[in-house]
Amino acid sequence: MSDMLVRLYDLPPLEPAVERVRGHDLYIRRAEPWDRRKVIEFARREFSENWADEVQMAFGQHPISLFVCDDSAGEIVGFAAYNCTLKDFFGPEGVLEAQRGKGIGAALLLCCLYALKAEGYGYAVIGWAGPVDFYRKICGATVIEGSEPGVFWSLCRKR
């Protein structure tokens, strides 16, 4: 998979994406220190040990470089992080399969991209981008030519 580039100076509005999620009685927020164990365990249980490791790195950043989506009972249904493995990189992001199609992934992605912009970045990289069409549609990401198989693949091979 290739990496993708996002122009942070040309993002779509954030509020409509967040409002769409709220319409499903779901809430997006920046993670707090006391969320650490719960989010790491969620990432491990629902996605992978590697993602749990990356999520843990987000809690070492100031501010915490991770957003979560909670349901009305306070249970996590999705998360997205940035600046975990590499600076200026988006990911990982995961949404429970049963909660997909409600705009959660799009809203979490945009929250992270707006956070990167607020931290002074002009561009963001989506490493080893799986759903290329999703990223193109939501934030205008473009494939970085010659980046196949992507920087994450290179890092994983060194392990």
N, C-alpha and C positions, 0 to 999 in steps of 0.2 A: 504494500500500500504506500502511496505517496503522502508527502506532507502538503498542507494547504496554507495559503497566506490570506490574512484578513486585514483590510484597511480599516483601522480603528477610527479614523477621521470621517468615515462614511458609513456608519452603522445605522440600521433602521431604529425607530423609536423603541425604547424599552417598555414603557408603561402599558401599551396595548397587549404585549405578550404576557406581562405579569397579571393584568386584569383578566385575561382569558383563563389563566390558571385559577385565580380567585373565584371565578364563576363555577368552578368544580369543587368548591369548598376546600381548596388546597392553598398552601401558603409558602412563599419562597422567602428565605432570609439568609444572611451571612451566618455561617456556623460560629458558635461560641466555644470557649475552651472546654466547657462541661459536656459538649457534644462528642468529644473525641472518641471515646470508647464505642459509643453507639454507632457513629458513622463508620468507623473502621470495621466493626463487626458486620454492619450492613453490607459494606463493599466486599468483604471476604465471603460472606454467606451467599450473596446474590450474584456476585460477579467473579472475582478471582483474588488470590493471595497477592498477586502483583499489584492489582489496583488498591488493595488494602494498604500495601506498603507506600504507594504514591500518596494516598489520602492522608496517611500519617504525616508525611512531609508538609502537607498544607497547614497542619496545626502548628508547625514551627515557624511559619511566616507571620509577619506583622504588617498589615492586618492578616488574619487567617484567610488563606486564599481558597476558600471553599464555600459554596452556597448549597443549602439543602432545601428540599421541598417536603413539607410535613402535611399529613392529612389532619382533619379536625380533631382526631384523638391524639395528635402529637407524634404519630408514627412516621418515620422517614419513608418516603416513596421514591425519592430520587436525590441525586447530588451531582455537582459538577465542580471541578477544581481547576486551578491554574498555577503556574510557577512551582510545580511540584518536582518534576525530574529535571527540567531545564527552565531557565528564565524565559519569560515571554511566550511560553507554550500553554495552550489550553489542553485540559484533560487530566485525568479521565473523567468521564461522565457516564452515569448509569441511572436508568429509570426502570422501576418494576414493570415487567411485561404487561401486567393487568392494568397499569395506569397510563400506558402509552396511548397516543392519539388525542391527548388533552392539552398539548402545547407545553408540557413540563420541560421537555428537552430543549425546546427553542428558548423558553424563558430563562432556564438555567444557563444556557450558552451565552445569551445576551447579557445576563448579570455579570458573568465572568469577563466578557469582552469589555463591558463598560468599566469594570474595576481595573482592568489592565490599562485602559485609556486614562482613567483617573490617576493611575500610578505613573503616568508619563510616557507610556509606549505609543508609538505611532502605528505599529503593525503588530499582529499576533500570528503565531504559527499554530496550526492544528496538526499535531504529529500523528503519523501513521493513520491518516483519516479513513475511517471505514465508510460511513454513509456520505459519500462525496456530494450527491445530489441534495441531501438535507442541508449540508453546510453551505452549498451554493445558494440555495433558496433562502435560508434564514439570514445569513450575514454576508452574502456576496463573496464567499471564499473562493479562491482560485487555486488550482493544483500548481505546485511548484515543480516545473519541468526538471527532470533529471534527479528528483528526490526519491525515486523508487529504489529500494524498499522503505525509505524513510529513516530518520535519525534514530527512532526507538529501536528499530530492527538492529541497527549497528550497535547500540548500547546493550541490547539483550544478548547478542552474540558474544560479547566480551565477558559475560557472567560465567 
